[in-house]
Amino acid sequence: MKKYMSLVMKIVICILMALNLTACRSARELNKIAIVMGVGVDKGKQPDEVETTVQIAKVAGSKGMSKSGGSPGGGVDYLNLKETGQSISEAVKAFNRKLNRQLFFSHNQIVVFGDGAAANGIERYMDFFLRHRETRLLVWILVAKGPASEILNMEPAIESTPAISIGELVKNEQNVSQIPAVTLKDFAARLMSKTTAPVAPMVQRSKKDDKGLLYLSETAVFKKDKMIGTLNKQETRGLLWGIDKVRNGVVVVSMENGRENVNVLTTHANSKIKAKIKAGIPYITIEIKQEGDLQEQTSSKDLSDPKAFASIERLEAEVIRKEVLAALRKSQELNADIFGFGDIIYKHYPNEWNKLEGEWNKVFKNIHVDVSVDARLRRTGRITKPIMSKEQ
């Protein structure tokens, strides 16, 4: 019996080992693929057309490529190609007429929608990026101020390709906390929500310098799949405070005399949105807790005094509260639930939500929201007393 069991075990082990020796049937060689670093989507000239731009990385060993599509010795590390079709997948197939390689999307950094396409509605474009097996859910979603093809054609100052440069800009904003960093997963989740409005950072060319560097300017707000407005930097950070997305950044506090400022660097922040329903009427509470260190002061006030600490904390809490209220006012003006109040009410009060759902647009515009902020100043840095004299 033992001999029989030993034989069976050997056969099973051999079968399992054989399964691990199977070849990679779907593998593709590097010299057979074109690595896509960025995708731009613009509205076509015809109503049912989409203009797709792909940015392909120049791989080692290939000849010089130019931005316009291929004059040798162009000196850039990428190639932009543009095609028009009834859908993105149709445009992708059309690229095969220009390339002797197959597009490879697994290393794609960004998807940029032109503001014309965003205003017209981007739901019809999202299916490709969510369904294609090579597209990562963590790719960054942005809206261009102007055509997306022009943004991808801006030569970067530091990085090798515009797509990588824009991707690094978005990553950096996670630390600055002035513009939201939105992934494909985040955007799709909001897009598929019944009430929560999608948002995305807007990228545009700077007019303040000769090189025309790209920067993230404001936040695009969508109603369903159509862009209906924007948030400025103050309103954007108010949104980030409310949805617990602030990780860093400086809060500028104006002192009571109105002539001097204190800059507080946020070291820790968290927020919670709570919902209550009384007599069929929803009430929202946003609770924010923030901690920060004194980064800079342009006043002569001695901040080593505990009373001065308390004064700054009170003024800072009011600054944060005003930013959240500014975002709330803009969202109600646009009638776009960017904070996700509807989903929170549905989660905690599903039965009451059934009564509110049909009139949510009307309810949201008049919903009562209470914002409470607890701001704490923890450290003053290497010095406690101000460098400025009181005579100044």
C-alpha positions as CSV (number, residue, x, y, z in Angstrom):
1,M,0.0,0.0,0.0
2,K,2.8,2.4,0.9
3,K,4.6,1.6,-2.3
4,Y,1.4,2.4,-4.3
5,M,0.9,5.7,-2.5
6,S,4.6,6.6,-3.1
7,L,4.1,6.0,-6.8
8,V,1.0,8.2,-6.9
9,M,2.8,11.0,-5.1
10,K,5.6,10.9,-7.6
11,I,3.2,11.0,-10.6
12,V,1.4,14.1,-9.0
13,I,4.7,15.9,-8.4
14,C,5.9,15.2,-12.0
15,I,2.6,16.6,-13.4
16,L,2.8,19.8,-11.2
17,M,6.4,20.3,-12.3
18,A,5.4,19.8,-16.0
19,L,2.8,22.5,-15.6
20,N,5.4,25.0,-14.5
21,L,7.4,24.4,-17.6
22,T,4.8,25.6,-20.1
23,A,5.8,28.4,-22.4
24,C,4.6,32.0,-22.2
25,R,2.2,31.9,-25.1
26,S,1.3,35.6,-24.9
27,A,4.8,36.9,-24.5
28,R,6.0,39.6,-26.9
29,E,9.6,40.6,-27.7
30,L,10.7,44.2,-26.9
31,N,11.6,44.8,-30.5
32,K,8.1,44.0,-31.6
33,I,6.2,46.5,-29.3
34,A,5.8,50.3,-29.2
35,I,5.7,51.4,-25.5
36,V,2.9,54.0,-25.0
37,M,3.7,56.6,-22.4
38,G,0.7,58.9,-22.8
39,V,-2.7,59.0,-24.5
40,G,-4.5,62.2,-25.6
41,V,-8.2,62.2,-26.5
42,D,-9.8,65.0,-28.4
43,K,-13.2,65.6,-30.1
44,G,-13.1,64.9,-33.8
45,K,-14.2,67.2,-36.5
46,Q,-17.3,65.0,-37.0
47,P,-19.8,64.5,-34.1
48,D,-19.2,60.8,-33.9
49,E,-15.4,60.9,-34.3
50,V,-12.6,60.8,-31.7
51,E,-9.1,62.1,-32.3
52,T,-6.6,59.9,-30.5
53,T,-2.9,60.8,-29.9
54,V,-0.4,58.3,-28.6
55,Q,3.0,59.2,-27.3
56,I,5.5,56.4,-27.8
57,A,8.8,56.1,-26.0
58,K,12.0,56.0,-28.1
59,V,13.8,52.8,-27.1
60,A,17.5,52.2,-27.1
61,G,18.9,51.2,-30.4
62,S,16.2,52.9,-32.5
63,K,17.0,55.8,-34.9
64,G,16.3,59.4,-34.1
65,M,12.6,60.4,-33.9
66,S,11.1,63.8,-34.1
67,K,7.9,65.0,-32.4
68,S,6.2,65.3,-35.8
69,G,6.7,61.7,-36.6
70,G,10.1,60.7,-37.8
71,S,12.8,62.8,-39.3
72,P,16.1,61.3,-38.2
73,G,18.2,63.1,-35.7
74,G,15.3,65.0,-34.1
75,G,17.0,64.6,-30.7
76,V,13.8,63.8,-28.7
77,D,13.0,60.6,-26.8
78,Y,9.4,60.2,-28.0
79,L,7.2,60.0,-31.0
80,N,3.6,61.4,-31.2
81,L,1.1,59.8,-33.6
82,K,-2.4,61.0,-34.2
83,E,-5.4,59.1,-35.7
84,T,-9.1,59.7,-36.0
85,G,-11.8,57.0,-35.8
86,Q,-15.3,56.2,-34.6
87,S,-13.8,54.9,-31.4
88,I,-10.5,54.8,-29.6
89,S,-10.0,51.1,-30.5
90,E,-10.6,51.9,-34.2
91,A,-7.9,54.6,-34.0
92,V,-5.5,52.2,-32.2
93,K,-5.9,49.8,-35.1
94,A,-5.2,52.6,-37.5
95,F,-1.8,53.2,-35.9
96,N,-0.7,49.9,-37.4
97,R,-0.5,51.7,-40.8
98,K,2.2,54.0,-39.4
99,L,4.1,51.6,-37.1
100,N,5.8,48.3,-37.7
101,R,5.2,47.5,-34.0
102,Q,2.2,46.8,-31.8
103,L,1.1,49.4,-29.3
104,F,1.8,48.4,-25.7
105,F,-0.2,50.2,-23.0
106,S,1.1,48.7,-19.7
107,H,3.6,51.5,-19.1
108,N,1.2,54.3,-20.0
109,Q,1.5,57.2,-17.5
110,I,-1.4,59.5,-18.3
111,V,-4.7,59.9,-20.2
112,V,-5.4,63.5,-21.1
113,F,-8.8,64.6,-22.4
114,G,-9.0,67.9,-24.3
115,D,-11.4,70.4,-22.8
116,G,-13.6,70.1,-25.9
117,A,-14.0,66.3,-25.5
118,A,-14.5,66.7,-21.8
119,A,-17.4,69.3,-22.3
120,N,-19.0,67.0,-24.9
121,G,-18.9,64.0,-22.6
122,I,-16.2,61.4,-22.1
123,E,-18.3,58.3,-21.1
124,R,-17.9,56.8,-24.6
125,Y,-14.1,57.0,-24.3
126,M,-13.8,55.5,-20.9
127,D,-14.8,52.0,-21.9
128,F,-11.6,51.3,-23.8
129,F,-9.3,52.3,-20.9
130,L,-11.3,50.2,-18.4
131,R,-11.7,47.2,-20.6
132,H,-8.3,46.9,-22.2
133,R,-6.3,44.4,-20.2
134,E,-3.0,46.3,-20.6
135,T,-4.3,49.6,-19.2
136,R,-3.5,50.1,-15.6
137,L,-6.2,51.4,-13.2
138,L,-3.6,53.7,-11.6
139,V,-2.9,55.7,-14.7
140,W,-3.4,59.4,-14.1
141,I,-6.5,61.2,-15.6
142,L,-6.2,64.8,-16.6
143,V,-8.1,67.5,-18.6
144,A,-6.1,69.8,-21.0
145,K,-6.8,73.5,-21.3
146,G,-7.1,73.2,-25.1
147,P,-6.5,70.2,-27.3
148,A,-4.8,67.2,-25.6
149,S,-2.6,66.7,-28.6
150,E,-1.0,70.1,-28.0
151,I,-0.2,69.3,-24.4
152,L,1.5,66.0,-25.4
153,N,3.5,67.9,-28.0
154,M,5.1,70.3,-25.4
155,E,8.8,69.4,-25.1
156,P,9.7,68.8,-21.4
157,A,12.4,70.8,-19.7
158,I,13.7,68.0,-17.5
159,E,12.0,64.6,-18.1
160,S,12.5,62.5,-21.3
161,T,8.9,62.7,-22.5
162,P,5.9,65.1,-21.8
163,A,3.9,62.2,-20.5
164,I,6.5,61.3,-17.8
165,S,6.8,65.0,-16.9
166,I,3.0,65.4,-16.5
167,G,2.9,62.2,-14.5
168,E,5.6,63.5,-12.1
169,L,3.6,66.8,-11.8
170,V,0.6,64.9,-10.5
171,K,2.7,62.8,-8.1
172,N,4.2,66.0,-6.7
173,E,0.7,67.5,-6.2
174,Q,0.0,64.6,-3.7
175,N,2.6,66.3,-1.5
176,V,1.6,69.9,-2.2
177,S,-2.2,69.2,-1.8
178,Q,-3.4,72.0,-4.1
179,I,-4.7,69.9,-7.0
180,P,-6.3,66.5,-6.8
181,A,-4.4,63.4,-8.1
182,V,-7.0,61.3,-9.8
183,T,-6.4,57.8,-11.1
184,L,-8.5,56.0,-13.7
185,K,-9.9,53.9,-10.8
186,D,-10.9,57.0,-8.8
187,F,-12.4,58.7,-11.8
188,A,-14.4,55.6,-12.9
189,A,-15.7,55.1,-9.4
190,R,-17.1,58.6,-9.3
191,L,-18.4,58.3,-12.9
192,M,-20.4,55.2,-12.1
193,S,-21.8,56.7,-8.9
194,K,-25.4,57.9,-9.0
195,T,-24.6,61.2,-7.3
196,T,-20.9,61.8,-6.8
197,A,-19.4,64.2,-9.4
198,P,-16.1,63.3,-11.0
199,V,-13.2,65.7,-10.8
200,A,-9.8,65.8,-12.5
201,P,-6.8,68.1,-12.6
202,M,-6.4,70.5,-15.5
203,V,-3.0,70.9,-17.2
204,Q,-2.0,73.8,-19.4
205,R,0.9,75.7,-20.8
206,S,2.4,78.5,-18.6
207,K,2.5,81.9,-20.1
208,K,4.9,83.3,-17.5
209,D,8.1,81.9,-18.9
210,D,9.7,81.7,-22.3
211,K,9.8,77.9,-22.5
212,G,6.0,77.6,-21.8
213,L,6.3,74.9,-19.2
214,L,3.3,72.8,-18.3
215,Y,1.6,73.1,-14.9
216,L,-1.5,72.0,-13.1
217,S,-3.8,75.0,-13.0
218,E,-7.2,74.1,-11.5
219,T,-9.7,71.3,-11.1
220,A,-12.3,70.3,-13.7
221,V,-15.7,69.4,-12.4
222,F,-18.0,67.0,-14.2
223,K,-21.7,66.4,-14.1
224,K,-22.1,62.8,-15.0
225,D,-19.6,62.6,-17.9
226,K,-19.6,66.2,-19.0
227,M,-17.3,69.0,-17.7
228,I,-19.4,71.8,-16.4
229,G,-17.0,74.0,-14.6
230,T,-13.8,74.4,-12.6
231,L,-12.5,74.9,-9.1
232,N,-9.8,77.4,-8.4
233,K,-6.9,76.6,-6.0
234,Q,-8.7,77.8,-2.9
235,E,-11.9,75.8,-3.8
236,T,-9.8,72.8,-4.8
237,R,-8.0,72.6,-1.4
238,G,-11.4,73.1,0.3
239,L,-12.5,70.0,-1.5
240,L,-9.3,68.1,-0.6
241,W,-9.8,69.0,3.1
242,G,-13.4,67.7,3.0
243,I,-12.6,64.3,1.3
244,D,-9.5,63.6,3.4
245,K,-6.9,64.1,0.6
246,V,-4.7,66.7,2.2
247,R,-1.3,65.3,3.0
248,N,0.9,68.3,3.1
249,G,0.9,71.9,1.9
250,V,1.2,75.4,3.5
251,V,-1.7,77.3,5.1
252,V,-1.2,81.0,5.0
253,V,-2.6,82.7,8.1
254,S,-3.1,86.4,8.1
255,M,-2.6,87.9,11.5
256,E,-5.3,90.1,13.1
257,N,-3.7,93.3,12.0
258,G,-4.1,92.2,8.4
259,R,-0.5,93.2,7.5
260,E,1.5,90.2,8.7
261,N,1.4,86.5,7.8
262,V,2.3,83.2,9.4
263,N,2.8,80.1,7.2
264,V,2.0,76.8,8.7
265,L,3.2,73.6,7.1
266,T,0.6,70.8,7.4
267,T,2.2,67.6,8.8
268,H,-1.0,65.6,9.5
269,A,-4.6,66.0,8.5
270,N,-7.7,63.8,8.4
271,S,-11.4,64.5,7.9
272,K,-14.7,62.7,8.2
273,I,-18.1,63.4,6.6
274,K,-21.1,62.4,8.7
275,A,-24.7,62.5,7.7
276,K,-27.9,62.7,9.7
277,I,-31.5,62.8,8.7
278,K,-34.1,64.6,10.8
279,A,-37.7,64.7,9.8
280,G,-36.7,63.6,6.3
281,I,-34.2,66.4,5.9
282,P,-30.5,65.5,5.5
283,Y,-27.8,67.3,7.5
284,I,-24.1,67.0,6.8
285,T,-21.1,67.5,9.2
286,I,-17.5,67.8,8.0
287,E,-15.0,67.3,10.8
288,I,-11.4,68.2,10.1
289,K,-8.4,67.7,12.3
290,Q,-5.1,69.3,11.2
291,E,-1.6,69.5,12.7
292,G,1.2,71.7,11.4
293,D,4.6,73.2,12.1
294,L,5.5,76.9,11.8
295,Q,7.4,77.3,8.6
296,E,7.7,81.0,8.2
297,Q,6.5,84.2,9.8
298,T,6.6,87.8,8.4
299,S,5.7,89.3,11.8
300,S,7.5,90.4,14.9
301,K,5.1,88.6,17.2
302,D,6.8,86.3,19.8
303,L,5.2,82.9,19.1
304,S,6.9,81.3,22.1
305,D,3.9,82.7,24.1
306,P,1.2,80.1,24.5
307,K,-1.4,82.8,23.8
308,A,0.1,83.4,20.4
309,F,-0.1,79.7,19.6
310,A,-3.8,79.7,20.5
311,S,-4.4,82.7,18.3
312,I,-2.7,81.2,15.3
313,E,-4.6,77.9,15.7
314,R,-7.9,79.8,15.8
315,L,-7.0,81.8,12.7
316,E,-5.7,78.8,10.9
317,A,-8.9,76.8,11.6
318,E,-10.9,79.7,10.2
319,V,-8.8,79.7,7.0
320,I,-9.4,76.0,6.5
321,R,-13.1,76.4,7.2
322,K,-13.4,79.2,4.6
323,E,-11.7,77.0,2.0
324,V,-14.1,74.2,2.6
325,L,-17.1,76.5,2.4
326,A,-15.8,78.1,-0.8
327,A,-15.7,74.6,-2.4
328,L,-19.2,73.8,-1.1
329,R,-20.6,77.1,-2.5
330,K,-19.0,76.4,-5.9
331,S,-20.3,72.8,-5.9
332,Q,-23.8,73.9,-5.1
333,E,-23.6,76.6,-7.8
334,L,-22.6,74.0,-10.3
335,N,-25.1,71.5,-8.7
336,A,-22.3,68.9,-8.7
337,D,-21.9,66.7,-5.6
338,I,-18.1,66.7,-5.5
339,F,-17.9,65.7,-1.8
340,G,-20.0,62.6,-2.3
341,F,-22.7,63.5,0.2
342,G,-25.3,61.4,-1.7
343,D,-23.3,58.2,-1.4
344,I,-22.7,58.8,2.3
345,I,-26.4,59.2,2.9
346,Y,-27.2,56.1,0.9
347,K,-24.6,54.1,2.8
348,H,-26.0,55.0,6.3
349,Y,-29.7,55.6,5.5
350,P,-30.6,53.4,2.5
351,N,-34.4,53.6,3.2
352,E,-34.4,57.4,3.5
353,W,-32.2,57.6,0.5
354,N,-35.0,56.0,-1.7
355,K,-37.1,59.0,-0.9
356,L,-34.4,61.6,-1.6
357,E,-32.9,60.1,-4.7
358,G,-35.4,61.4,-7.1
359,E,-35.0,65.0,-5.9
360,W,-31.3,64.9,-5.0
361,N,-30.3,67.7,-7.4
362,K,-32.8,70.0,-5.6
363,V,-31.9,68.7,-2.1
364,F,-28.1,69.1,-2.7
365,K,-28.4,72.8,-3.7
366,N,-30.0,73.6,-0.3
367,I,-28.4,71.0,2.0
368,H,-27.2,72.2,5.4
369,V,-23.5,71.6,6.0
370,D,-21.7,72.3,9.2
371,V,-17.9,72.5,9.0
372,S,-15.8,72.1,12.2
373,V,-12.0,72.4,12.2
374,D,-9.6,71.6,15.0
375,A,-6.2,73.0,14.0
376,R,-3.1,72.5,16.1
377,L,0.3,74.1,15.9
378,R,2.9,71.7,17.1
379,R,6.4,73.1,16.5
380,T,8.1,76.4,15.7
381,G,11.2,75.1,14.0
382,R,14.7,75.8,15.0
383,I,14.0,79.2,16.4
384,T,11.2,80.4,18.7
385,K,11.5,84.2,18.7
386,P,11.1,86.1,15.4
387,I,14.0,87.5,13.5
388,M,12.1,90.7,12.7
389,S,12.4,93.5,15.2
390,K,9.3,95.1,16.6
391,E,10.3,98.5,15.2
392,Q,9.7,97.1,11.7
